[in-house]
Amino acid sequence: MGNVTRTAPQQPSIKSLFINASSLGSTQIIAAQTGMSIRVIDAAVVTTLANTVKFQSNATDITASFPLGANGGLVLPFNEHGWFQTNIGEALNINLSVGTATGLQINYIIL
């Protein structure tokens, strides 16, 4: 039997961003990346009024709808495999059911 060589997995660069969304409906978080997907590896969302929040790949839902109470929030802790990702070549959006101040902070990778 020959020698077996293991190649280390590729380690894409982790990027961070925050956005303060306040518009009813869909708001772009990260622009589409030609030929690539955007994978979210952790996130925190806080909203001032009761609100239902979901993430989208362009207009396609890629998460469940998360109903949040006034001044409530959601934390998706670090997950090396990622929580969700966009379709290839599509933007990452956040969708709000109420037009209210909503803070979002995420870490993501481009694949």
Kinemage of the C-alpha trace (Angstrom):
@kinemage 1
@onewidth
@group {chain A} dominant
@subgroup {mainchain}
@vectorlist {calphas} color= white
{ca met a 1} P 0.000 0.000 0.000
{ca gly a 2} L 1.332 3.447 -0.944
{ca asn a 3} L 1.758 6.483 1.210
{ca val a 4} L -1.364 8.486 1.984
{ca thr a 5} L -1.090 12.253 1.951
{ca arg a 6} L -3.661 14.416 3.642
{ca thr a 7} L -4.282 17.873 2.279
{ca ala a 8} L -5.415 20.439 4.834
{ca pro a 9} L -8.852 21.894 4.157
{ca gln a 10} L -9.007 25.304 2.527
{ca gln a 11} L -9.417 28.102 5.088
{ca pro a 12} L -11.337 30.964 3.485
{ca ser a 13} L -10.894 34.385 5.016
{ca ile a 14} L -13.590 35.344 7.550
{ca lys a 15} L -15.150 38.740 6.920
{ca ser a 16} L -17.246 40.799 9.340
{ca leu a 17} L -19.874 43.458 8.907
{ca phe a 18} L -22.681 45.229 10.660
{ca ile a 19} L -25.749 46.964 9.289
{ca asn a 20} L -28.560 48.946 10.839
{ca ala a 21} L -31.599 48.061 8.751
{ca ser a 22} L -34.897 49.866 9.254
{ca ser a 23} L -36.914 49.305 6.076
{ca leu a 24} L -39.927 47.046 5.808
{ca gly a 25} L -39.200 44.127 3.481
{ca ser a 26} L -35.872 43.105 1.996
{ca thr a 27} L -32.578 44.993 2.517
{ca gln a 28} L -29.332 43.931 0.858
{ca ile a 29} L -26.598 43.062 3.352
{ca ile a 30} L -23.876 41.826 0.980
{ca ala a 31} L -23.809 42.326 -2.780
{ca ala a 32} L -23.807 39.293 -5.064
{ca gln a 33} L -20.393 37.743 -5.700
{ca thr a 34} L -20.009 36.511 -9.279
{ca gly a 35} L -19.744 32.723 -9.309
{ca met a 36} L -19.572 32.567 -5.501
{ca ser a 37} L -21.823 31.963 -2.475
{ca ile a 38} L -21.946 33.865 0.805
{ca arg a 39} L -21.992 31.601 3.893
{ca val a 40} L -22.907 33.086 7.277
{ca ile a 41} L -20.957 31.489 10.128
{ca asp a 42} L -22.374 33.578 12.994
{ca ala a 43} L -24.899 36.371 13.448
{ca ala a 44} L -26.588 38.586 16.003
{ca val a 45} L -29.824 40.516 15.362
{ca val a 46} L -31.614 42.960 17.709
{ca thr a 47} L -34.831 44.811 16.869
{ca thr a 48} L -36.533 47.713 18.673
{ca leu a 49} L -40.152 46.714 17.945
{ca ala a 50} L -41.758 43.282 17.638
{ca asn a 51} L -40.568 42.055 14.262
{ca thr a 52} L -40.185 38.880 12.209
{ca val a 53} L -36.750 38.539 10.640
{ca lys a 54} L -35.504 36.149 7.961
{ca phe a 55} L -32.524 35.921 5.642
{ca gln a 56} L -32.771 35.609 1.877
{ca ser a 57} L -30.656 34.728 -1.126
{ca asn a 58} L -31.953 37.555 -3.331
{ca ala a 59} L -35.730 36.975 -2.914
{ca thr a 60} L -35.537 33.297 -1.883
{ca asp a 61} L -35.837 32.500 1.835
{ca ile a 62} L -32.788 30.647 3.166
{ca thr a 63} L -33.803 30.670 6.840
{ca ala a 64} L -36.977 30.271 8.814
{ca ser a 65} L -38.858 33.378 9.937
{ca phe a 66} L -37.687 34.356 13.421
{ca pro a 67} L -40.389 36.227 15.402
{ca leu a 68} L -38.702 38.622 17.826
{ca gly a 69} L -40.294 40.638 20.623
{ca ala a 70} L -39.740 44.359 21.156
{ca asn a 71} L -36.056 44.932 22.013
{ca gly a 72} L -35.594 41.218 21.366
{ca gly a 73} L -32.862 39.483 19.505
{ca leu a 74} L -31.388 36.388 17.979
{ca val a 75} L -27.856 35.000 18.239
{ca leu a 76} L -26.480 32.299 15.967
{ca pro a 77} L -23.119 31.419 17.592
{ca phe a 78} L -20.013 30.538 15.609
{ca asn a 79} L -20.549 27.464 13.450
{ca glu a 80} L -17.530 26.445 11.358
{ca his a 81} L -19.845 24.790 8.833
{ca gly a 82} L -22.066 27.864 8.580
{ca trp a 83} L -25.732 28.455 9.360
{ca phe a 84} L -26.926 29.241 5.833
{ca gln a 85} L -25.603 30.416 2.487
{ca thr a 86} L -26.788 32.171 -0.625
{ca asn a 87} L -27.239 30.565 -3.993
{ca ile a 88} L -24.251 31.025 -6.305
{ca gly a 89} L -24.075 34.589 -7.607
{ca glu a 90} L -26.854 35.977 -5.380
{ca ala a 91} L -26.860 38.737 -2.762
{ca leu a 92} L -27.496 38.148 0.947
{ca asn a 93} L -30.562 40.055 2.184
{ca ile a 94} L -32.346 40.517 5.498
{ca asn a 95} L -36.140 40.765 5.432
{ca leu a 96} L -38.081 42.602 8.163
{ca ser a 97} L -41.833 42.378 8.766
{ca val a 98} L -41.842 45.844 10.414
{ca gly a 99} L -39.966 48.979 9.397
{ca thr a 100} L -38.048 49.563 12.648
{ca ala a 101} L -34.446 49.964 13.748
{ca thr a 102} L -32.822 46.533 13.548
{ca gly a 103} L -29.134 45.928 14.157
{ca leu a 104} L -27.328 43.035 12.498
{ca gln a 105} L -23.759 41.868 12.946
{ca ile a 106} L -22.399 38.863 11.042
{ca asn a 107} L -19.257 36.987 10.189
{ca tyr a 108} L -19.195 35.253 6.812
{ca ile a 109} L -17.022 33.619 4.191
{ca ile a 110} L -17.131 33.711 0.403
{ca leu a 111} L -17.061 30.292 -1.280
